[in-house]
Amino acid sequence: MRLRRPWRLALVPAVLITAGCFQGQRTIHLKADGSGTITDTLVLGEQMKAMMAMADAKGKDKGERAKEKAKNEAAALAMGPGVTFVSEDKTPSGIKTVYAFRDIGAVKVGASPGPDSTDKEAGTREQPLTFRFARQGGKSVVTVVQPQPARREKTQGATGGTPEPMASMGAAMWTMMKPMMKGLSITTVLEVDGPIVKSSSPYVSGSAVTLLELDFDKITADDANFQKFTRAGGDPSTLDPKLLQGVKGIKVSPAAEITVEFTGKQP
């Protein structure tokens, strides 16, 4: 069974499923004037580390390095006009990639670390987060617009909630994927350059707002919790954030838009 790219929960490319899971964080750092950086940090699983070590041992010629740079520059371009590739640092434990943007209002970025993906077989692309930005008096206000889950073609059951056949498929799929997802965690954070005055998100800590947190070890640690997760659906592209509320190991707002108002001096 092929794992399709899910709505917002951009879980993991197939190559990383087969090579061992990872811990990833995407930090969107926003300054008071609307500019900022996007930093992706990936801590790789043991098998993937070994594969990277083998590749590094062989060395890379000038052509391969040029291709890597071109790939990173293309990833920046896909995030919107004014986004540029800054750097990529590889360590024995993983990869850190940094991009910069001039205007967050022009940024379109996936909710998970790494280049935004396109499902060539299905002809679809992961729906991105988009942003609106405004200065109001001495404050900055950013609105995160989150893509909504795809509509299910099947109708709801008589008692409401997920239809029984779909719930069964969801449980079967996630149970099958459970061993391969061990150690997988993904976090996406919006970090603002100044104190947060108010936010519509329930996941605020200091000057940071968690847009997505997914920890499969916590999701699967308790059977009742895992079953609650599987009831959110069998097709990852239709996972409903409303059904994911209260699942341990997941933080994701059910709102279509999240607003963050903060103070900070413009550069």
Backbone torsions as a table, in degrees:
resi	resn	phi	psi	omega
1	MET	NA	130.1	-178.7
2	ARG	-88.4	131.8	178.8
3	LEU	-84.4	113.8	177.9
4	ARG	-76.7	159.0	178.5
5	ARG	-70.7	123.2	-176.3
6	PRO	-83.9	160.6	172.9
7	TRP	-64.9	125.3	176.6
8	ARG	59.6	-41.9	178.8
9	LEU	-84.6	69.8	-178.2
10	ALA	-70.5	87.2	-163.2
11	LEU	-64.6	-64.6	-172.9
12	VAL	-173.7	134.7	174.0
13	PRO	-63.1	152.8	-176.2
14	ALA	-59.5	-34.3	-178.7
15	VAL	-62.7	-33.4	-179.8
16	LEU	-80.4	-25.4	174.2
17	ILE	-63.9	-43.1	-176.9
18	THR	-77.9	-22.5	-175.3
19	ALA	-103.5	7.6	-179.1
20	GLY	102.4	141.5	-173.0
21	CYS	-79.2	176.4	-172.6
22	PHE	-140.0	169.1	170.7
23	GLN	-114.8	124.4	-174.6
24	GLY	-130.9	144.5	175.0
25	GLN	-136.7	133.8	172.0
26	ARG	-112.3	120.6	178.7
27	THR	-113.6	117.7	176.4
28	ILE	-99.4	106.7	-177.8
29	HIS	-97.2	121.7	-173.9
30	LEU	-115.4	127.0	175.7
31	LYS	-88.9	168.4	-175.5
32	ALA	-66.5	-19.0	179.3
33	ASP	-94.7	3.8	177.8
34	GLY	95.3	-4.5	177.0
35	SER	-92.0	173.3	178.8
36	GLY	165.9	-159.9	-177.6
37	THR	-135.7	158.6	172.6
38	ILE	-123.3	119.5	-178.6
39	THR	-117.7	120.4	176.5
40	ASP	-104.3	124.0	178.1
41	THR	-120.5	120.7	179.3
42	LEU	-116.9	123.0	171.7
43	VAL	-103.0	115.2	-169.3
44	LEU	-86.1	155.2	174.0
45	GLY	-71.0	166.7	-173.5
46	GLU	-60.6	-40.8	-178.6
47	GLN	-66.8	-40.1	179.7
48	MET	-68.6	-36.1	175.9
49	LYS	-59.6	-43.2	-179.3
50	ALA	-63.5	-39.7	178.6
51	MET	-64.3	-40.7	178.5
52	MET	-66.0	-40.4	-179.9
53	ALA	-62.8	-39.8	178.1
54	MET	-64.3	-41.7	-179.9
55	ALA	-65.8	-41.2	179.9
56	ASP	-66.8	-34.5	-179.4
57	ALA	-64.9	-34.3	179.2
58	LYS	-72.8	-24.4	-178.9
59	GLY	81.2	162.1	-179.7
60	LYS	-124.5	137.8	177.4
61	ASP	-83.3	176.2	-176.4
62	LYS	-61.3	-35.6	180.0
63	GLY	-65.6	-40.8	179.2
64	GLU	-66.7	-39.7	178.4
65	ARG	-65.4	-37.5	178.1
66	ALA	-65.7	-38.0	178.2
67	LYS	-65.6	-40.4	178.7
68	GLU	-62.7	-43.4	179.3
69	LYS	-63.9	-42.0	179.2
70	ALA	-63.7	-37.0	179.0
71	LYS	-65.2	-42.9	178.6
72	ASN	-66.9	-37.6	178.1
73	GLU	-67.8	-36.1	177.0
74	ALA	-67.4	-37.5	177.2
75	ALA	-63.0	-39.9	177.8
76	ALA	-63.8	-44.5	-179.9
77	LEU	-60.7	-37.0	-179.9
78	ALA	-68.1	-20.5	179.1
79	MET	-80.8	-6.7	176.1
80	GLY	127.7	161.4	178.8
81	PRO	-63.7	138.3	179.7
82	GLY	89.2	-3.8	176.5
83	VAL	-90.1	131.5	-178.2
84	THR	-127.8	150.2	175.0
85	PHE	-79.3	130.5	-178.5
86	VAL	-103.0	-55.2	-175.7
87	SER	-163.3	159.7	171.9
88	GLU	-137.9	122.6	179.9
89	ASP	-117.0	125.2	178.2
90	LYS	-107.2	131.5	178.4
91	THR	-123.9	171.6	177.0
92	PRO	-59.3	-23.7	-176.8
93	SER	-96.9	-17.3	-177.8
94	GLY	171.6	-153.9	-173.5
95	ILE	-135.6	137.7	174.8
96	LYS	-124.3	122.2	-178.0
97	THR	-122.5	134.9	-177.1
98	VAL	-122.9	133.2	173.6
99	TYR	-122.1	156.9	177.6
100	ALA	-125.6	148.2	176.8
101	PHE	-133.7	150.9	179.5
102	ARG	-90.8	-31.7	-175.6
103	ASP	-143.6	112.6	-177.7
104	ILE	-64.9	-20.9	177.5
105	GLY	-65.0	-17.3	179.2
106	ALA	-100.3	-0.4	-174.7
107	VAL	-85.7	135.2	172.1
108	LYS	-128.8	112.2	-171.5
109	VAL	-138.0	143.0	177.5
110	GLY	-67.8	160.6	-176.5
111	ALA	-86.6	8.4	179.3
112	SER	-133.2	155.9	-179.3
113	PRO	-61.6	147.6	177.3
114	GLY	102.9	166.8	-179.2
115	PRO	-58.2	141.7	176.1
116	ASP	-61.2	139.9	-171.1
117	SER	-105.2	154.1	172.7
118	THR	-120.3	130.6	176.5
119	ASP	-87.3	95.5	-175.1
120	LYS	-64.0	-34.6	-177.8
121	GLU	-66.0	-41.5	-179.1
122	ALA	-90.1	-12.0	-179.1
123	GLY	71.5	28.4	-178.4
124	THR	-124.7	160.4	178.6
125	ARG	-124.2	144.9	177.4
126	GLU	-56.2	129.2	179.7
127	GLN	-70.6	130.2	-173.7
128	PRO	-90.5	164.3	164.7
129	LEU	-77.2	140.5	172.6
130	THR	-125.0	169.6	-170.7
131	PHE	-140.6	149.6	167.7
132	ARG	-121.4	143.2	-176.6
133	PHE	-137.4	140.8	177.9
134	ALA	-151.4	151.1	171.6
135	ARG	-101.1	127.9	179.4
136	GLN	-126.7	102.5	-175.5
137	GLY	65.5	-126.7	178.2
138	GLY	-95.2	12.7	-176.7
139	LYS	-115.5	157.4	173.9
140	SER	-112.5	139.2	179.9
141	VAL	-126.7	121.6	176.5
142	VAL	-116.7	136.4	176.8
143	THR	-115.0	121.6	177.5
144	VAL	-93.0	119.3	179.9
145	VAL	-98.7	116.5	-174.8
146	GLN	-100.7	134.3	178.0
147	PRO	-63.6	146.6	-177.7
148	GLN	-95.2	154.3	-178.7
149	PRO	-65.8	149.2	177.1
150	ALA	-64.5	148.0	179.6
151	ARG	-72.8	140.0	174.3
152	ARG	-81.7	136.2	179.5
153	GLU	-75.0	-29.6	-178.9
154	LYS	-76.2	145.8	179.5
155	THR	-81.3	158.3	178.2
156	GLN	-69.7	153.4	178.1
157	GLY	-72.9	173.6	-177.0
158	ALA	-62.1	-29.8	-178.3
159	THR	-94.4	3.6	-179.5
160	GLY	81.5	176.2	179.7
161	GLY	79.7	-165.3	-177.7
162	THR	-74.7	130.6	177.9
163	PRO	-56.2	147.2	-174.9
164	GLU	-57.4	-45.2	179.2
165	PRO	-60.7	-39.4	-179.9
166	MET	-67.5	-39.4	178.5
167	ALA	-62.9	-38.8	179.1
168	SER	-65.3	-42.1	178.3
169	MET	-64.0	-39.8	179.8
170	GLY	-61.9	-46.0	-179.9
171	ALA	-62.4	-41.8	-178.8
172	ALA	-65.5	-43.8	-178.0
173	MET	-65.0	-48.4	-176.6
174	TRP	-69.8	-31.5	176.1
175	THR	-65.0	-39.4	178.4
176	MET	-65.8	-38.7	-177.2
177	MET	-80.0	-16.6	-172.7
178	LYS	-50.2	-49.5	-178.7
179	PRO	-64.0	-33.8	-177.0
180	MET	-75.6	-20.3	-177.6
181	MET	-92.5	3.6	-179.3
182	LYS	-60.0	129.3	179.1
183	GLY	87.6	-2.8	-178.1
184	LEU	-80.3	127.5	172.4
185	SER	-144.2	141.3	-178.6
186	ILE	-134.6	133.5	177.7
187	THR	-135.6	133.8	173.8
188	THR	-124.7	125.5	-173.2
189	VAL	-127.5	137.0	168.5
190	LEU	-99.5	117.7	-177.2
191	GLU	-115.2	120.5	-176.4
192	VAL	-102.3	153.1	-175.1
193	ASP	-91.0	69.0	-179.5
194	GLY	153.6	168.4	-179.5
195	PRO	-65.5	138.7	175.6
196	ILE	-80.7	124.8	178.9
197	VAL	-81.0	-47.2	176.3
198	LYS	-160.9	158.8	179.1
199	SER	-153.8	148.3	176.9
200	SER	-83.1	-6.3	180.0
201	SER	-82.9	142.1	174.5
202	PRO	-82.0	-2.5	-173.2
203	TYR	-114.9	64.6	179.9
204	VAL	-108.3	133.0	175.7
205	SER	-140.5	109.9	-177.0
206	GLY	63.5	-122.1	179.1
207	SER	-101.9	19.9	-177.7
208	ALA	-123.2	144.7	176.0
209	VAL	-122.5	123.1	177.6
210	THR	-80.5	119.8	177.9
211	LEU	-90.3	-31.8	178.9
212	LEU	-153.5	131.0	170.4
213	GLU	-138.0	125.1	-178.5
214	LEU	-137.7	117.8	-179.3
215	ASP	-125.8	104.0	-174.3
216	PHE	-68.0	-27.8	177.7
217	ASP	-65.8	-38.5	177.2
218	LYS	-72.2	-37.1	179.5
219	ILE	-62.1	-40.3	-173.7
220	THR	-95.9	-2.3	-177.1
221	ALA	-66.5	-31.3	-178.1
222	ASP	-119.3	126.5	-175.0
223	ASP	-61.4	-40.9	-179.8
224	ALA	-64.4	-39.1	178.7
225	ASN	-66.2	-41.8	179.4
226	PHE	-63.9	-40.1	178.6
227	GLN	-64.7	-36.4	177.0
228	LYS	-63.7	-40.1	177.4
229	PHE	-63.2	-45.8	-177.5
230	THR	-63.8	-26.3	179.8
231	ARG	-71.4	-8.7	177.2
232	ALA	-72.4	-11.9	175.5
233	GLY	135.0	157.3	-179.6
234	GLY	-92.1	-23.5	178.9
235	ASP	-98.2	113.8	-176.9
236	PRO	-55.9	-27.2	-178.0
237	SER	-72.3	-11.6	-179.4
238	THR	-115.0	13.3	179.1
239	LEU	-58.9	125.5	-177.7
240	ASP	-94.9	121.0	-178.8
241	PRO	-62.3	-24.3	178.4
242	LYS	-66.4	-33.5	179.2
243	LEU	-79.8	-13.2	-179.5
244	LEU	-92.3	-7.5	-179.8
245	GLN	-65.4	132.9	179.3
246	GLY	89.3	-4.9	176.6
247	VAL	-79.4	121.7	178.5
248	LYS	-64.7	133.0	-178.5
249	GLY	100.3	-2.3	179.8
250	ILE	-130.7	131.8	168.6
251	LYS	-127.1	116.8	176.5
252	VAL	-157.9	129.3	-178.1
253	SER	-76.6	137.8	177.6
254	PRO	-78.3	-8.7	-176.4
255	ALA	-73.8	146.3	177.5
256	ALA	-70.9	-27.9	-179.9
257	GLU	-134.0	143.6	177.0
258	ILE	-123.9	125.8	179.0
259	THR	-106.3	142.9	177.7
260	VAL	-135.1	122.3	178.1
261	GLU	-112.3	128.7	-176.6
262	PHE	-143.3	159.8	176.6
263	THR	-105.9	149.6	-179.7
264	GLY	175.2	147.8	-179.8
265	LYS	-81.5	137.7	175.8
266	GLN	-74.0	141.9	179.5
267	PRO	-59.9	NA	NA
